[in-house]
Amino acid sequence: MAVMVDNCEALMLSLDSSKSVPAPFLTKTYHLVDDPSTNHIVSWGEDDTTFVVWRPPEFARDLLPNYFKHNNFSSFVRQLNTYGFRKIVPDRWEFANEFFKRGEKHLLCEIHRRKTGQPHQPTHLNFGHPSAASYLGGCFPSVSLSPPNSTDDDHRDFDSSSGSPPSSSPSAASKSYTDALTSLSEDNDRLR
């Protein structure tokens, strides 16, 4: 329990001082490469700014499961790519990242995961009506546009074909709700 408290305190200190913590993938990869007992399988490159996987089958079978929950070499390479590593030499598995250097583990904090080229796909929308999410095609962030103090019953007459909420409540909240829904519908049409 004391170790867990120490780890939490270290994390809190790290967060308080605005220093980022490297991603676990990067830390594990650094330890994997830096282990001198596995240099025949994976090691630092000649100038200590790259690393080379000399024996991919053994690397995947014997080393990856010790650090990760899989033994798939191509998944490991794909993950390297998401963190900006690039393959250096075409005929061997040598990778580099400007912040991945031997003896400079502190630089790992500078490596950040790249964003994928696909737009964020929300898990759900909540407009107080079950067909709203399907009407909007799941193209918007997860938000609730229900007017304050409303219930699902307030929106049972929602017309999903027109994208309009019931017009029976002309309050400012309903206008805001209508404006937001109209804006989202226009964005959806534009994206199509």
Beta strands, then each sheet from edge to edge (+ up, - down):
strand 1: 42-44
strand 2: 50-53
strand 3: 86-87
strand 4: 93-96
sheet 1: 1+ 2- 4+ 3-
end
